[in-house]
């Protein structure tokens, strides 16, 4: 039997609730514990992520996080905050622009770039940036928010 989720989504937006320019920002840092957990899931034990002595000899000069940890921040944004409950992430592309160093502050930003009510699809421009504004990752994603009729049924209201 599956365990109940420890945290409930903070939003349940339908396509009618969303418009171009809507933006959500999540602050984050990546610890070595996060890197170790990601390696356990992914199998990526590249020493640039795990060995400080090795990492010091690379172009990065220090340990860096797996880029996909930053991408995963969008899963949290989409599933919990915008649009939240019922959202299905359908596509994501990314370009890694700069390294993410451990224990430094970053922001994951998702901004609505297109809304298509006919197909119930929302496109987002996505990027992550360091505290100094350096873009470390940029991309685009699409998702389908909860259909209005499903939300109405859940809430006991008419769509």
C-alpha positions as CSV (number, residue, x, y, z in Angstrom):
1,X,0.0,0.0,0.0
2,X,1.4,3.4,-1.0
3,X,2.0,6.0,1.8
4,X,0.1,9.2,1.8
5,X,2.0,12.2,0.6
6,X,3.5,14.2,3.4
7,X,2.7,17.6,1.9
8,X,-0.4,18.7,-0.1
9,X,-0.1,20.8,-3.2
10,X,-0.5,24.5,-2.4
11,X,-2.4,25.3,-5.6
12,X,-4.9,23.7,-7.9
13,X,-5.0,26.0,-11.0
14,X,-6.9,25.3,-14.2
15,X,-5.9,26.7,-17.5
16,X,-8.5,29.5,-17.0
17,X,-6.5,30.6,-13.9
18,X,-3.2,31.0,-15.8
19,X,-1.9,33.8,-18.1
20,X,1.3,34.7,-20.0
21,X,3.7,36.3,-17.6
22,X,2.6,34.5,-14.5
23,X,5.9,33.6,-12.7
24,X,6.8,31.4,-9.7
25,X,10.3,31.6,-8.0
26,X,11.7,28.9,-5.6
27,X,14.9,29.5,-3.7
28,X,17.1,26.5,-3.2
29,X,20.5,25.3,-2.3
30,X,22.1,21.9,-3.1
31,X,23.9,20.1,-0.3
32,X,26.3,17.2,-0.6
33,X,23.5,15.1,1.0
34,X,21.3,16.0,-2.0
35,X,24.1,15.0,-4.4
36,X,24.5,11.7,-2.7
37,X,20.8,10.9,-2.7
38,X,20.6,11.8,-6.4
39,X,23.6,9.6,-7.2
40,X,21.8,6.7,-5.4
41,X,18.8,7.2,-7.6
42,X,20.6,7.9,-10.9
43,X,23.8,5.8,-10.5
44,X,25.9,8.9,-11.4
45,X,28.9,8.8,-9.2
46,X,31.1,11.1,-11.3
47,X,33.9,12.3,-9.1
48,X,33.2,16.0,-10.0
49,X,30.2,15.6,-7.8
50,X,31.6,13.5,-5.0
51,X,35.4,13.9,-4.7
52,X,36.5,17.4,-3.6
53,X,40.2,16.7,-4.5
54,X,39.3,15.5,-8.0
55,X,36.8,18.4,-8.5
56,X,39.5,20.9,-7.6
57,X,41.5,19.8,-10.6
58,X,38.6,20.4,-13.1
59,X,37.5,23.5,-14.9
60,X,35.0,24.0,-12.1
61,X,37.7,24.1,-9.3
62,X,35.2,22.6,-6.8
63,X,32.5,20.0,-6.4
64,X,29.3,20.7,-8.4
65,X,25.8,19.4,-8.3
66,X,24.3,17.2,-10.9
67,X,22.5,19.5,-13.3
68,X,19.3,17.4,-13.1
69,X,18.9,18.3,-9.4
70,X,18.2,21.9,-10.6
71,X,15.8,20.6,-13.3
72,X,14.0,18.6,-10.6
73,X,13.1,21.9,-8.8
74,X,10.6,22.5,-11.6
75,X,8.8,19.2,-10.8
76,X,8.2,20.7,-7.3
77,X,7.1,24.0,-8.7
78,X,4.7,22.4,-11.3
79,X,3.3,19.7,-9.0
80,X,2.9,21.9,-5.9
81,X,2.7,25.6,-6.8
82,X,1.8,26.3,-10.4
83,X,-0.4,24.9,-11.5
84,X,-0.2,22.4,-8.6
85,X,-2.7,19.5,-8.0
86,X,-3.5,17.5,-11.0
87,X,-0.8,18.9,-13.3
88,X,0.9,16.6,-15.8
89,X,4.4,17.7,-16.9
90,X,4.6,16.7,-20.6
91,X,7.9,18.1,-21.9
92,X,11.1,19.8,-20.8
93,X,14.3,20.8,-22.6
94,X,17.3,22.3,-20.9
95,X,20.6,23.9,-21.6
96,X,23.1,23.8,-18.7
97,X,24.9,27.2,-18.8
98,X,27.1,27.2,-15.7
99,X,27.8,25.0,-12.7
100,X,25.7,24.8,-9.6
101,X,28.1,24.7,-6.6
102,X,27.2,23.1,-3.3
103,X,25.7,25.1,-0.5
104,X,25.3,28.3,-2.5
105,X,21.9,30.1,-3.1
106,X,20.0,29.7,-6.3
107,X,16.6,30.4,-7.7
108,X,14.4,28.2,-10.0
109,X,12.1,30.4,-12.0
110,X,9.1,29.2,-14.1
111,X,7.2,31.8,-16.2
112,X,4.2,31.1,-18.4
113,X,5.0,31.8,-22.0
114,X,1.9,30.4,-23.8
115,X,-1.5,29.2,-22.8
116,X,-3.6,27.1,-25.2
117,X,-7.1,26.5,-23.8
118,X,-8.0,24.3,-26.8
119,X,-5.4,21.6,-25.9
120,X,-5.3,22.4,-22.1
121,X,-1.6,23.0,-22.4
122,X,0.6,25.7,-20.8
123,X,4.2,26.4,-21.8
124,X,6.8,27.7,-19.4
125,X,10.1,29.4,-19.9
126,X,12.3,27.8,-17.1
127,X,15.6,28.9,-15.8
128,X,17.8,28.8,-12.7
129,X,20.1,31.5,-11.6
130,X,22.8,32.1,-9.0
131,X,22.5,34.9,-6.4
132,X,24.6,37.2,-8.6
133,X,22.1,36.7,-11.5
134,X,24.2,34.2,-13.5
135,X,21.9,31.9,-15.4
136,X,23.0,28.3,-14.7
137,X,20.2,26.5,-16.6
138,X,17.6,27.6,-19.1
139,X,14.9,25.7,-20.9
140,X,11.2,25.4,-21.8
141,X,8.6,23.0,-20.4
142,X,5.0,22.2,-21.1
143,X,2.3,20.8,-19.0
144,X,-1.4,20.1,-18.7
145,X,-3.1,21.6,-15.7
146,X,-6.0,19.9,-14.0
147,X,-9.1,20.0,-16.3
148,X,-11.8,22.3,-14.9
149,X,-14.4,19.5,-14.9
150,X,-12.1,17.3,-12.8
151,X,-11.4,20.1,-10.3
152,X,-15.1,20.9,-10.1
153,X,-15.9,17.3,-9.4
154,X,-13.2,17.2,-6.7
155,X,-14.5,20.4,-5.1
156,X,-18.2,19.4,-5.4
157,X,-19.0,22.3,-7.7
158,X,-20.2,22.6,-11.3
159,X,-17.7,23.4,-14.0
